[in-house]
């Protein structure tokens, strides 16, 4: 478990439910819960909150053992009122009384007013922890000019092709937990056959995906793994019985291109 700056804890690895078919999302989340995942991450914009909530409600895993995240999808006119309204719509779709983590998905609109709404939702007990997603250090600092509560999490694109180590270091310095979306780069650029990664994986008797996710954990990130394959879903979380050496971590760091795979996202 990872301790957040508000005293809450979150699992050290999570399941990303960015699966746009509601039926597929429900199956995948159900499988993830059965396989031992306890952090489930979805978002308003994924269009599957109802399916994710249904999988959680039908699971044998007690709700208080599940760390559920969803996200506000803002636009240029987003403000306090619209943020509160959208959260309540998400909560209704999820079929939950509360969420464990609510994030501003992108730094659009009036982010200071959006953040004020999140603080009030947290104070009301509807959200346990609040944070942001895709915020740079500068945008985090803008939030903090008026914030009463420091963001607990910044969910960012981070993978071997784009490691964002400077932003990760900034977050850790300021008590913000960095969380990695697209942790496996969606398999792009032949990442599962990259020579450095495959050599490290062979040394440890692990898959390349497991090596990447372990690299995240050792850098202080909470990675989100996404898959619809039951075998891969189970395998991806099996990363706590080995450790990478400092040299191996640096070898993976050197794969960074400094270029996002999702420009303009």
N, C-alpha and C positions, 0 to 999 in steps of 0.2 A: 504494500500500500504506500501511497505517496501523501505526505502531509501538505495541506494547502494553508495559505496564510490566514485563513479565517477559522482555522482549527478543525475543519472537516478533512476527511481522507478520501482519496480516490484510488481505484486500482491502478497498478503500474502498466497495464496494457489494456486496450479496449478494442471493441468490435465496431467498425465503421459501417453504418447502414445506408451509405449513399448508393442505394440500389433502387432504380426508379420504378420497377415493377412492384406494386404493392404486395402481390402474392409472393414474389421471390424474396422481398424484404422480410415478410413475416416468417417464411420458412428458414431463411438464413439466421434471423435473430433467435428463433426457437432453437436451432441447432447450436448457435453460439452459447446460449444459456445452458443447454444440456452439456456442452463441452467444457464448461467451467468459466466462461467469460462472465464478468459482473459489471463491466462498463459498456454501456450501449449508447452509441452516438448517432443521432439523427438531426434533422433540421426541417424547418418550415418549407424551404425551397425544394427539398427532396420529394415532397408530395406523398410521403409514406408514413406520416406520424400515426395515423389511425392503425395501420398495419403493425407498426412497431409496438404501439401501446397494446394492441390485441395479443401479440406474441408474449409480451410481458405479463399481461393479466391472465393468460392461459397457462403460463409456466408454473411448474411446481416450486420454483425458486421464490422465496418470500420477497415481497417488494422492498423491504428495508435492507436486503442484501444486494440490491441492484442499484447501480449508479447510472442514472438516466440523464443524458444531455440532449437538449435541443437548442435551436438557434433562431434568433430574430433575423428575418430578411428585410433590411432597410432599403429605403430609396431616398432620393434627393430631398423629399419633403418630410422624412421621418422625424418625429419629435416625441415628447413625453407621452402624449395621449395615444398616438398611433402605436407606440411600443407596448404600452399597457394593454391595448386592445388586441394586438397580435399575439401577445403572450397568452392571454386568456383563451384565444381561439386555438392556439397550439395545445394548451392544457386540456381543452375539451376534446380535441381530436385524439390526443393520447389516451384519454380516459383515465387520467391520474389526478390525484389531489395536490401533487407538487412535483417539481422536477429537481434533480440534484444539482444540475449545472445548467445555467442559461447564458448563452453567448450572443453578443452582437456579431453577426456573421461577417459583415464587411464594414469598413469605416466610411459609410455613406450617411447623408443627412446630418442632423444636429447631434453629433455623437455625445456631447456633454448632457443634453437633455435625455437622450436615449439611456445614458448611463444613470442619470438620476432616477429614471423609471425603474431600472433594474435594482437600484439600491432600495427603492420602496417596495418592490416585489419581494426582495429578500427580507426586509424588515417585517413584512406581512406574513412570512413563513411559507410563501408559495414557491420560493426558490431557496435552496440551501446555500449554493455558491454561485457567484456571478463572474463573468469574464468576457473576453473578446476573441475574435478570430480574424486572422489576416491583418492584424495591426502591426505597423512598424514601431520602432522605439519612439520616433517623433510623435506618432499618433497616440501611443500610450501616455506620453508626457502631456499631450493635450487633454486627454481624459482626466489626468491627475490634477490639472489646474483647478478643477471644481469638485473633484470626487471626495466623498467622505470615506469610501471603501476602495481599497486597492484591488484591481482585478486579480482574481485568483489564478486565472489561466489565460494564456494566449495560444490559440490553436493556429498553427502555421504550416505552410508547405515545407516539408523537410524530408529529404531522402539523399542517397549518395550523390546524385547528380546536382543537388541544390541543397547544401546542408544548413545554410543560414546560421552558422556557428556564432557569428557576431550578435545576432538577435537573441539566440539561445543564451549567450553569456549575459546580455543585458537583462533578460528576464530573470535569470537566476540571481543576478546581483540585486534585483529589486524585489525578490521574494515572489515572483510570478512563475508558475509552473508552465513551461512550454510543452505543448502537445502537438504531435506530428500527424497531420493529415497527408494522405497519399504517401504514407511511409514507405511503400514498396514501389513507388513511381508508376503504379498501375502496370508494371511489367514493361514499361517503355524502354526504348533504346537497348533492347536485349539484355536488360539488367540481370536476369537470372542466369545468364551465361557469361557474365563479365569475368575475365580471367582472375583478377585479384580477389573478387568475391568468391568465386568457385574454389580457389586454392584455400582460402580461409575456411570455407565451409567443409571442405574435405578433411582439413586438419582436425576439426572439431567433431566430425561425424554428424554434421547438421546440414540443413538446406540453406541456400542463399537467403531465402526469406527470413529464416530464423536468425541468421547472422546479422542482417540489416536491422531487424527489430531489437536484437540484443545490443547492437551499436547505439541505437536510440536510447535505450534504457541506461546504458553506461555513460551517455552524454547528459543524462538528466532529463530526457524527454519522456513523455507518455505516448507511445505510438498507437495509432489506430490501424488495425489490419482489416482489410475488406476481402471477402471471398464469398462465393455461393457454393463452393465445393466443400462438402462436409469433412473430407480428409484434411484439406488445407486449413479449414477453420480450426480444427483441433490442433494441427501441427504448429500453426503460427503462434500459439500462446505457449508452446513448450520451449521456453527460452531461459529458464531460471536454473538450469543444471550445468551451465558452462559460463565462462567469462572470456572476453577478448583481451588480449594483451594490449598495452599502450601502443606498441608498434603496429598491431593490427588495426587499432582504432585510427591511427594516423594514416595508414595505407588507405583506409576507406575515406578519410577526410580528403585525401589528395585526389579523389575522383570528382570532386566538386567542379562544376563548370561555371558557377556563378550566374546561371541563366535559368529562370523559372520554366517549368514545362507547361505552365498555364498562364502565359502573359495576358495581362489585362483582366484576369479573373477577379 
